[in-house]
Amino acid sequence: MNQPLNYSDNQEPNYIGHKYPIQWSMSRAEKATLIEILNYIKPTVAIEIGTYNGGSLQVLSDHSEKVYAIDITPDHRDSRCDNFENVTYLIGDSKTELPKLIHKIAKNEEIIEFILIDGDHSTEGVLRDLYNVLQIVPKKPVTIILHDSFNPNCRAAMKAFDYNSNPYVNYVELDYVTGAFNHDGLFREMWGGFACIQMQPDKRQVDLVISEYQAKLYKIIYYKSKHFYKKFFGFLKPFYRIFKK
Ligand SMILES: C[S@@+](CC[C@H](N)C(=O)[O-])C[C@H]1O[C@@H](n2cnc3c(N)ncnc32)[C@H](O)[C@@H]1O
């Protein structure tokens, strides 16, 4: 018997994140990982770059004493986010908001323990957020999750960054959670995935090895992706429809 197939996986039972009703732009694996990490760390202070509806923010708020949430616009924020009493919203470009925030946190001797980077997804944007976040001098271990490490533009920034120049970074894994292909019906696009960076208060004594646990999977999919075709065959755009078939 032929059974109908659905490639979008949008009718899942409500196992993961059932406590969190606000629409959330992450995969099941990412949601489960974020909930578990935050439940383990229970951050004193957390920062989120990129709030959108407030999906990931509802989890940060639930597990942290205090959260700073940066977004260039509040327009998409769900009204239920107004109930998060431990969240301070900073509206503006993370390029300017983040350095000011990190300066303020250092001055007030607040203890940052968790950061989610999920704002500007261009290579320059991710590099800039990464650079600014890594200006922190950690008082306690700081865990940094970067969303969309499976997207070629984001991954290019995550790979290009010189982590060895920062003595407090002691762990970098680009495929802490593996991403997805055709995510949310975006044809031949690569999105999702978590990179994970950890900083420690003690300076590192040895060189850092950057890990790309799923590098082979990433490469295989990349050559089938729209990102590859766009980069190398952009001049053939009018004929792109042929590839879609
Ligand atoms: C993918 S959404 C975040 C989703 C959210 N973290 C979640 O999982 O539910 C990206 C957000 O980043 C914001 N953004 C884009 N560029 C930004 C920038 N330069 N500074 C601050 N926020 C930015 C967008 O407005 C958008 O709300």
The ligand as a Gaussian input file, in Angstrom:
#p B3LYP/6-31G(d) Opt

LIG

0 1
 C       16.191000      33.478000      13.614000
 S       15.532000      34.814000      14.488000
 C       15.795000      34.368000      16.174000
 C       14.971000      33.208000      16.609000
 C       14.967000      32.913000      18.089000
 N       16.295000      32.854000      18.665000
 C       14.250000      31.579000      18.350000
 O       14.904000      30.532000      18.336000
 O       13.047000      31.584000      18.541000
 C       16.722000      36.074000      14.195000
 C       16.424000      37.402000      14.880000
 O       17.591000      38.194000      14.820000
 C       17.257000      39.536000      14.632000
 N       18.400000      40.237000      14.031000
 C       18.839000      40.193000      12.748000
 N       19.921000      40.970000      12.588000
 C       20.174000      41.524000      13.806000
 C       21.167000      42.427000      14.306000
 N       22.103000      42.935000      13.501000
 N       21.113000      42.784000      15.600000
 C       20.162000      42.300000      16.422000
 N       19.206000      41.428000      16.012000
 C       19.213000      41.045000      14.737000
 C       16.025000      39.479000      13.721000
 O       15.251000      40.665000      13.873000
 C       15.315000      38.218000      14.226000
 O       14.323000      38.552000      15.167000

